[in-house]
């Protein structure tokens, strides 16, 4: 069973454009190898962090939206944790959009005539 996930990770600000693209491709391929589908990537660019992380005041934000089996998340996050280019990451499980059942029409009341 696949679930929809969103992962936001922050890369070091001192990486060049080529290294940023390599990092994005690396994690995209890792997800694909784990069985993920419909991978959407959004490069949010360099932004100021709310607080200093590993002596960095800025970071490059990357957002991934994808569907994957639950077993794909642990190896993906482990690769990020061991990487020196990622300074922070967060994966959340998206709520499934459930279709609301259509309201059933009540039968019209028939007036009893005596």
C-alpha positions in Angstrom: 0.0 0.0 0.0 1.4 3.4 -0.9 0.9 6.6 1.0 1.5 10.2 0.1 4.4 11.9 1.8 6.0 15.3 1.9 9.7 15.7 2.7 11.3 19.1 3.3 15.1 19.2 3.6 17.6 22.0 4.0 21.0 21.9 2.2 24.1 23.8 3.3 24.1 27.3 1.8 27.7 27.1 0.6 26.9 24.4 -2.1 27.2 25.4 -5.7 24.4 25.1 -8.2 25.9 21.9 -9.6 26.2 20.3 -6.2 22.6 21.2 -5.4 21.3 19.5 -8.5 23.4 16.5 -7.7 22.0 16.3 -4.2 18.4 16.6 -5.5 19.0 13.9 -8.1 20.6 11.7 -5.6 17.6 11.7 -3.2 15.2 11.5 -6.1 16.9 8.3 -7.3 17.1 6.9 -3.8 13.3 7.3 -3.5 12.7 5.9 -6.9 14.8 2.8 -6.0 12.7 2.3 -2.9 9.5 2.2 -4.9 8.3 5.8 -4.8 6.2 7.3 -7.6 4.8 10.7 -8.7 7.9 12.5 -7.3 7.4 16.3 -7.5 10.4 18.5 -6.6 10.3 22.1 -5.6 13.5 24.1 -5.1 12.4 26.8 -2.7 15.8 28.5 -2.9 18.1 30.0 -0.3 16.3 31.4 2.8 17.2 32.7 6.2 16.9 30.1 9.0 14.9 30.9 12.1 17.9 29.9 14.2 21.4 28.8 13.6 21.9 25.1 12.6 25.4 23.6 12.5 26.8 27.1 12.3 24.7 28.1 9.3 22.3 31.0 9.2 21.0 30.3 5.7 19.9 27.2 3.9 18.6 25.9 0.6 15.1 24.5 1.0 14.0 21.6 -1.2 10.5 20.1 -1.0 9.6 16.6 -2.3 6.0 15.4 -2.6 5.6 11.7 -3.5 3.8 8.4 -3.0 5.7 5.6 -1.6 5.4 2.5 0.6 6.1 3.0 4.3 9.3 0.9 4.1 10.9 3.5 1.8 11.1 6.3 4.4 13.6 4.8 6.8 16.4 4.3 4.2 15.7 7.7 2.7 16.0 9.5 6.0 19.0 7.5 7.0 20.8 8.6 3.9 20.0 12.2 4.7 21.1 11.9 8.3 24.5 10.5 7.2 25.0 13.2 4.5 27.0 16.3 5.3 25.2 18.4 2.7 21.8 18.1 4.5 21.5 20.1 7.7 17.9 19.4 8.5 15.0 17.3 7.1 11.4 16.4 8.0 9.1 13.9 6.4 5.3 14.1 7.1 2.5 11.8 6.0 -0.2 13.6 4.1 -3.8 13.2 5.0 -5.7 11.1 2.5 -8.4 13.0 0.8 -11.6 11.1 1.4 -14.5 11.6 -0.8 -17.6 12.7 1.1 -20.5 10.4 0.5 -23.4 12.1 -1.4 -26.3 12.9 0.8 -29.1 10.4 0.4 -32.4 11.9 -0.6 -35.1 11.1 1.9 -38.3 9.7 0.3 -41.1 12.2 0.2 -43.7 11.6 2.9 -47.0 10.6 1.5 -50.0 12.1 3.4 -52.3 9.4 4.5 -55.9 10.0 3.5 -58.7 8.4 5.4 
